[in-house]
Amino acid sequence: MATLRLAHRGDWQRAPENTPAAFDAALAIPGCDGLEFDVRTSADGVPVVVHDATLRREHGRAGRVRDFGADALGRLGLPMLATVLASLPEWAFLDVEVKDDPGPAFEDILEGSRGSSLDRAVVSSFEAGILARVGRSRPAWPRWLNVRDLRPSTVRVASELGCVGVACAWPAINERGIDRLAAEGLVLAAWTVRDLPTYRRLERAGLVAICAEGDALDPR
């Protein structure tokens, strides 16, 4: 199976990160197979697409995402998950990274877009508790544990959660870690690669996906 090239928060060099414009720009790049983007939850339980817990860096506003209702966040330019999913082509693979407790609306919206088996998509998170909750609610959904190393204890957590794989910071990926994952039957993805030589090296290692930006996303 060929390695999936996933645009990290879309192509944020051409449009603001985690926006429909950035996603459209990324999917227009030859060789881009899909997207990685981030989901948080508004004060009234609506899933929104945004990376940071606060609004300062991306939107120039004080306050935390979770303290605002969906209408207020929409006026600030944050896209709703439902709107984003409705605009994306079915062929695009989606790595949906959940940043905080998503609530039932998240699962219903994602299922409405990608089906009960979550076709061409995966739910990922750094938070084991989030992945455990999603696993209980939607046991058929593939999940990746996002990690910063491939130590035995890290791999054990992913296995015990019932994840299909892990997404690891690329500098921590080595042959021993790859073998450790293979022994547990787990696939490996990498984040976030910015140069083409590193991308090619990881691609040769047989990773399932590489989260890319810059020259690694668009080597033209």
C-alpha positions in Angstrom: 0.0 0.0 0.0 1.4 3.4 -1.0 2.1 5.9 1.8 -0.6 8.5 2.1 0.6 12.1 1.9 -1.6 14.2 4.2 -1.6 18.0 4.3 -0.9 19.3 7.8 -3.8 21.6 8.6 -4.3 21.9 4.9 -1.9 24.0 2.7 -1.5 26.9 5.2 1.1 28.5 2.9 -1.7 29.4 0.5 -4.5 30.0 3.0 -5.1 30.2 6.8 -4.6 26.8 8.4 -7.6 24.6 9.2 -9.9 26.5 6.8 -11.8 25.3 3.8 -9.5 27.4 1.6 -6.4 25.7 2.9 -8.0 22.3 2.5 -9.0 23.1 -1.1 -5.5 24.3 -1.9 -3.9 21.2 -0.5 -6.2 18.8 -2.3 -5.4 20.6 -5.6 -1.7 19.6 -5.2 -0.8 16.5 -7.3 0.1 13.6 -5.0 -1.8 14.9 -2.0 -4.0 12.1 -0.7 -5.8 13.9 2.1 -5.8 16.1 5.1 -4.9 16.3 8.7 -6.9 18.8 10.7 -7.9 19.5 14.3 -11.2 19.5 16.1 -12.2 21.2 19.4 -15.7 21.7 20.9 -17.5 25.0 21.4 -19.2 25.9 24.7 -22.5 24.6 23.3 -21.1 21.3 22.2 -20.5 22.0 18.5 -17.3 20.6 16.9 -15.2 23.3 15.3 -12.0 23.0 13.2 -9.2 24.8 15.0 -5.8 23.7 16.5 -5.0 26.0 19.5 -7.0 25.9 22.7 -7.0 29.7 22.6 -8.0 32.2 19.9 -4.9 34.4 20.1 -2.5 33.0 17.5 -5.0 32.1 14.7 -7.7 34.7 15.2 -6.2 37.6 17.2 -8.7 37.3 20.0 -8.4 36.7 23.7 -10.2 33.7 25.2 -10.4 30.0 24.9 -12.3 28.1 22.1 -14.4 26.2 24.7 -15.7 29.4 26.3 -17.5 30.6 23.1 -20.6 29.3 21.5 -20.6 28.1 17.9 -22.2 31.2 16.5 -19.6 33.4 18.1 -16.8 31.2 16.8 -18.3 31.2 13.4 -18.3 35.0 13.3 -14.6 34.9 14.2 -14.0 32.7 11.2 -13.7 29.2 12.7 -15.3 26.6 10.4 -17.7 24.1 11.8 -16.7 20.4 11.4 -20.0 19.7 9.6 -19.4 22.4 7.1 -15.8 21.2 6.4 -16.8 17.6 6.0 -19.6 18.5 3.6 -17.2 20.3 1.3 -14.5 17.6 1.1 -14.4 15.0 -1.7 -15.0 11.4 -0.7 -11.6 10.3 -2.1 -9.7 12.5 0.4 -8.3 10.5 3.4 -8.9 12.4 6.6 -6.8 12.3 9.8 -9.2 14.0 12.2 -7.2 14.9 15.3 -9.4 15.5 18.4 -7.9 18.0 20.8 -10.5 17.9 23.6 -13.5 16.0 24.7 -15.6 15.9 21.5 -19.0 15.0 22.8 -21.6 12.9 20.9 -22.2 15.6 18.2 -18.6 14.9 16.9 -19.3 11.2 16.4 -22.7 11.8 14.8 -21.3 14.4 12.4 -18.3 12.3 11.4 -20.4 9.2 10.9 -22.9 11.1 8.8 -20.0 12.1 6.5 -17.9 8.9 6.4 -20.3 6.2 7.4 -20.4 3.7 10.3 -17.0 2.2 9.4 -15.4 5.6 8.9 -14.4 5.2 5.3 -11.0 6.7 4.3 -10.6 8.4 7.7 -9.1 7.9 11.1 -9.6 9.6 14.5 -6.4 10.5 16.2 -5.5 12.1 19.5 -2.7 12.6 22.0 -5.3 11.9 24.7 -5.8 8.2 25.6 -9.0 9.1 27.3 -10.5 10.6 24.1 -9.5 7.6 22.1 -10.9 5.2 24.7 -14.3 7.1 24.6 -14.4 7.1 20.8 -13.6 3.4 20.9 -16.4 2.6 23.2 -18.9 4.6 21.2 -17.8 3.6 17.7 -15.7 0.4 18.1 -15.4 -0.1 14.3 -13.7 3.3 13.8 -9.9 3.2 13.2 -7.9 5.2 15.7 -4.3 6.4 15.9 -2.6 7.4 19.1 -0.5 10.5 18.5 2.9 10.1 20.2 6.4 11.6 20.5 8.3 8.4 20.9 8.1 4.7 20.1 9.2 3.3 23.5 7.7 0.0 24.6 5.4 1.7 27.1 4.1 4.0 24.4 3.4 1.2 22.0 1.7 -0.7 24.8 -0.8 2.1 25.4 -1.8 2.2 21.8 -2.3 -1.6 21.7 -4.3 -1.6 24.9 -6.5 1.1 23.6 -7.3 -1.0 20.5 -5.8 1.5 18.1 -4.9 0.4 14.6 -1.7 2.4 14.7 0.2 5.4 16.0 1.2 8.7 14.5 4.7 9.6 15.8 6.9 12.7 15.6 9.2 11.8 12.7 12.6 12.4 14.4 11.7 9.7 16.9 11.0 7.0 14.2 13.7 4.4 13.9 14.0 0.8 12.9 13.6 -0.6 16.4 10.4 1.3 16.9 9.1 0.2 13.5 9.8 -3.4 14.4 8.1 -3.0 17.8 4.9 -1.7 16.2 4.9 -4.4 13.6 5.1 -7.0 16.4 1.9 -5.5 17.9 0.2 -5.4 14.5 0.1 -1.6 14.5 0.6 0.7 11.5 2.8 3.8 11.7 2.2 7.4 10.5 4.6 10.3 10.9 4.2 14.0 11.7 5.1 16.7 10.6 7.6 16.4 7.7 8.7 19.6 5.9 11.5 18.5 3.6 11.4 16.1 0.7 14.5 14.0 1.5 13.0 13.1 5.0 9.7 12.4 3.4 11.2 10.0 0.8 13.2 8.2 3.6 10.1 7.6 5.7 8.1 6.6 2.6 10.7 3.9 1.9 10.2 2.6 5.4 6.7 1.7 4.5 4.7 4.1 6.7 1.0 4.2 6.2 0.8 8.0 6.1 3.0 11.1 6.4 1.7 14.4 7.6 3.4 16.9 5.4 3.8 20.6 4.8 6.1 22.9 2.7 8.4 21.1 0.2 7.3 17.7 1.5 3.7 18.5 0.6 4.3 20.2 -2.7 7.7 19.3 -4.2 7.0 21.0 -7.6 
